Amino acid sequence: MTAPTENRSTVTEREARQVAEAAREQDWHKPSFAKELFLGRFRLDLVHPHPMPGEESVRRGEEFLAKLRAFCEAEVDSARIEREARIPDEVVAGLKELGALGMKIDPKYGGLGLSQLYYNKALALVGSVSPAVGALLSAHQSIGVPQPLKMFGTEEQKEAFLPRCARSDISAFLLTEPDVGSDPARLATTAVPDGDEYVLDGVKLWTTNGVVADLLVVMARVPKSEGHKGGITAFVVEAGSEGITVEHRNAFMGLRGIENGVTRFHRVRVPAGHRIGPEGAGLKIALTTLNTGRLSLPAMCAGAGKWCLKIAREWSAEREQWGKPLALHEAVGAKISFIAATTFALEAVLDLSSQMADEDRNDIRIEAALAKLYGSEMAWRMADELVQIRGGRGYETAESLKARGERAVPAEQMLRDLRINRIFEGSTEIMHLLIAREAVDAHLSVAGDLIDPAKSLSDKAKAGAQAGVFYAKWLPKLVAGPGQLPGSYGEFRHGVDLSTHLRYIERTSRRLARATFYGMSRWQGRMETKQGFLGRIVDIGAELFAMSAACVRAERLRTRDEHGREAYQLADAFCRQARIRVEELFGRLWTNTDDLDRKVVKGVLGGAYTWLEEGIVDPSQDGPWIADATPGPSTHENARRPYGD
C-alpha cells in the first residue's frame, strides 16, 4: 500500500471558487462575438467582413515565415529530436539567430514585433516539423516572461528582461505544483517579504522549459502582513539563482524533446522590483495572459491538421484495396472528408481569433478559450483517424518504417504529441467550466444573488427585481430572428449556399440560450455541479463558433479570388458535419446518464465494485500518488541544463 500524502493543504469548495472568481476579469468593456452567441444573439457584424491584417504586418510576417521555413527544412531533424529526446543546442542557437525567441516582442526591445496572426502561423509551421520545438517557442513567448511583462510589467522591467528574452534567454512559467493543478486556491509555494526582497520556498511541477530556462515567471503566495496585501503574486526569477534546483527532468508519452521538470525553491531571494504587478494579482495576470496565449495551442493543432490531410491524401491515393484507391472506399473517404473540412475550420477559427486579437476591438477571452478547446479535441480526432487510415503502418514508428524501406511517416508520434493539448493550459474539462462561467456571466450578473445561499433575503429580493427586468427584455428576443427568414445572409450564396448554415447558427444560438436559461431555472444554485450539462452547452457553442468562422473565411477567400469555390465546398462540408454533432449534443442535454453515472462513481469510490478488478496483476510500482513537496533544501543533483552550456 502507498502512504498517504503529507502536508496537503485543505481548501473548501467555496473558498476555491472565491479565489477563481476573484482572478477572472469581471467586466466586459468590449463586444464579444462568442459571448453574444451564448446569449442567443448572432452578431455576424462582429466577424464579417473578416478582419484583415495591414500590409506592413503581412510583409514582415511573410518575410519571417520564409526564413523560418528554410531553417526548419534545413536544420530541424524531427526524427533526431524524437530519438534523442532533446532539441539539439545548435537548433536552439539557430532559432535565436533568426529572432524566433522574440516573435511577439516589440522591436524597440530587440524583438520582431510580429502580429498574433503571424506568430501563430509561425508556430503552426515549426510545430508541424517538430511539436517539441513548437512547445519550446510557445511556452517561452505565450505564457513565459515576455507576455505578462508586455501586459503588466513596468518600463524598467521591460528594458531589463525583454531584450534578453528576444535574443538569448529562454523563459518558463511556473504555476502547477505536485498537489495543485487547476485549483490555485491551494497553492503552497510562498514568497515571504524580507526588506526589499521576497524569499521563495516551494516546489513546482511540469515546468515546461524549466530545465533549460534562464528566466522564470513564478506564482507564489505572499502571506498577508502589515504593509503587505498578500495573495498569489507573480515574480520574474533568475533561473540560476542560489537555492533553485531542477530536481528531475520529466519524460512523457509524447513531446519527447521538451525540457519539462520539477523545480524546487529553497530560500530563493528575489528583488521586490522583479514582482509583476501588485501583490495578489498573480492569478489575474496569469488568466489575462492566457486570453491570447491560449491561441498558440490551436495554432499547432491547425498545423497538425494540415499535415494529417497531406499524408491522408498521398497515402490513400497510393494504396489500393479491392481494385481501387483506398480513398474511394466510402468508409475511408468519410475520414478524409472529416480531416479536410475540420482542418479548414480550425484554420478559420485560428485566423479569425488571431486577427481579432491584433485589432483589439473585441474581447476575445471566450473566443481564445473556444479555439483552444475545439482545436485540441479536433486535432486529436484527426490524428486518430489518420492512424486508422494508415492501418498497421499508422501504429508503426517512423524509425521502424524507414528501417524496412518505407517512407518514415510519424503518424503514431503525431497522435502521442497531440494528446497533451487536451490537458495543456487548461484541460478540456476545466475549459468547459471556464467557458461556461463566462457564457452565463450575464445571468449571474443579474440573478446570481438569487441562487447564492450566503446572500440575505433583502439581497435576494433586489436581485429578483433586477432579474425580472433583464429577462422581460431578453427572453422575448429568443423567439424569432433572421434565421427563420429564407432570404437572410444572401451574400453567402455563390454556387454553394452557405446562407442556410448561417441561418442555422442564428436559430441554434437562440435555442442554446433558451436551453441555458432552462438549466439555470431548473437547477439554480446546483447548476455549477451539472458539469455534463455545462460541457455540452459549451461544445455546442464551440461548434457554432467554428461554423461561423468557416463561413466567414470562405467568403473572404472568395472575394479575394483565393480558392473561393473550393473554400465554399469545404465550409459547406464542415457545417453539415458540425450540425450533426450539434443535434446530438442537444439531445444529450436532457437524455443522458449523468445521474446514473454519479451513482456508479459513488459505488466505485465506496468499494462496491472491487470484485470487478479481480483477475489482473497491476504493473504499477509502489510509491505515493503525489510526491512530497515539503519546503526545504533539495537533496537532488541539479538537472538544470541551459542551452549552450
Buried (B, 14 or more C-beta within 10 A) or exposed (E): EEEEBEEEEEBEEEEBBEBBEBBBBEEBEEEBBBBBBBBBBBBBEBBBEBBBBEEEBBEBBEEBBEEBBEBBEEBBBBBBBBEEBBBBBEBBEBBBEBBBBBBBBBEEBBBBBBBBBBBBBBBBBBBBBBBBBBBBBBBBBBBBBBBBBBBBBEEEBBEBBBBBBBBBBBBBBBBBBBBBBBBBBBBBBBBBBEEEBBBBBBBBBBBBBBBBBBBBBBBBBBEEEEEBEBBBBBBBBBBEEEBBBBBBBBEBEBBBBBBBBBBBBBBBBBEEEBBBBBBBBBBBBBBBBBBBBBBBBBBBBBBBBBBBBBBBBEBBEEBEEEEEBBBBEEEBBEBBBBBBBBBBBBBBBBBBBBBBBBBEEBBBBBBBBBBBBBBBBBBBBBBBBBBBBBBEBBEBBBEEBEEEEEEBBBBBBBBBBBBBBBBBBBBBEBBBBBBBBBBBBBBBBBBBBBBBEEBEEEEBEBBEEBBEEBBEEBEEEBEEBBBEEEEBBEEBEBEBBBBBBBBBBBBBBBBBBBBBBEBBEEBEEEBBEBBBBBBBBBBBBBBBBBBBBBBBBBBBBBEEEEEBEBBBBBBBBBBBBBBEEBEEBBEBBEEEEEEEEEEEEEEEEEEEEEEEEEEEEEEEEEEEEBBEBEBEEBEEEEBBBBBEE
